[in-house]
Amino acid sequence: MAATMSLPSQALNIFTCEPEYAALATELAPEASIYSATSALQDPHHVQARPSLIAKLRRADLMICAGSELEIGWLPMLQMKSNNPKVRDGQPGVLYAADVVDALGKLDKVDRSMGDVHAGGNPHFHFSPTRIEQIAEAITAKLILLDPSSKAVYQQKLADFRERWQQAESKWAQQAQPLKGQKVVAYHSSYLYLFDWLGMEQIGDLEPKPGLPPTTSHLASLLELTETNKPMAIIYTGYQDSRGANWLSKRAGVPALQLPFGPGVDGIDTLFELYDKVIADLLAAAAEK
Ligand SMILES: [Zn+2]
C-alpha cells in the first residue's frame, strides 16, 4: 500500500547548554524535543560530563550554547565523547550565542592570574532583551536549515515571539525606571547585561577574582566600599554561596537578594516569567532602601 498520508516533519532533538536557551527554543520550536544540560541552580562554567549528558548530545540535531568560553571546561569533552558529527563545531547543528551577539566586557589581554575570566567577553547574555531577540533569530535560521519543510511554521513562531517580546520589553523598561542609577554589589558578573540594560551599576564583586569565592580580606574591602558608596542590595544567584553576601549584608546594613538565574526555578518556566520576577524582586529591594 502506498503511503499517501503526509507525515508531520520529524521532531528535532535540541540540546542546550543552559536553561535560558531551552526556554527560548521552546518558544520557537514547540514541537521539538528540548533538553538543557544544566539547570539555573548549576554553575554553567563547571559541569560534569556525565554519561546521561553524553547520551543526550549523541541524539541531538541542534546544540545551542552560550559560547565565548563559558562551557570550555566541559563541552569539548562532551562533544568528543558523544561522537555525534551533527554537533561538531562548524557543523550546521551548532549554534553559539556568542557568534551572533556583541559581548560586553571583552578583554584585550588575559592571563591565568586574573582568574576564571571571560576573555572573549561576558557570556551570560540572557538578561539582555536585545541579544535574546538576536539569538532567537539565529535559532530560527538553524531550525529552517535543519528542517526546511517547516520553514513557514518557524517563521511564524519567530514573528509571534518577537511581537510578545518587544511588548514585554517596553513594559519592563517602564517598570524598571526606579532602578536606573541604583548601585549593587553582586556575585560574579552574572547579571552584567541586566545592569547594563537597566542602567544599574555594579560597584563591587563578591569574587576577589572571577571564579574565586569571596575571601575575608576581600569582604572587608567591600564593606569599606559600601560605607562610602551605599548599594541598594547585594545580589547573588541560586548556585552561588550565600555566606559572603550574608556576611556583608549584616555588616553593611544592605539587603542580600537572591535572584533566579534562569527558567526552571521558583516556578519560572519562560524567559518572560524570569524577567518579570527579577525586575519585581529588584523593585521590591529598591523600595525598601
Ligand atoms: Zn561567568
Boltz pocket constraint, residues with backbone or C-beta under 6 A from the ligand:
constraints:
  - pocket:
      binder: B
      contacts: [[A, 45], [A, 116], [A, 118], [A, 123], [A, 124], [A, 188], [A, 189], [A, 190]]
      max_distance: 6.0
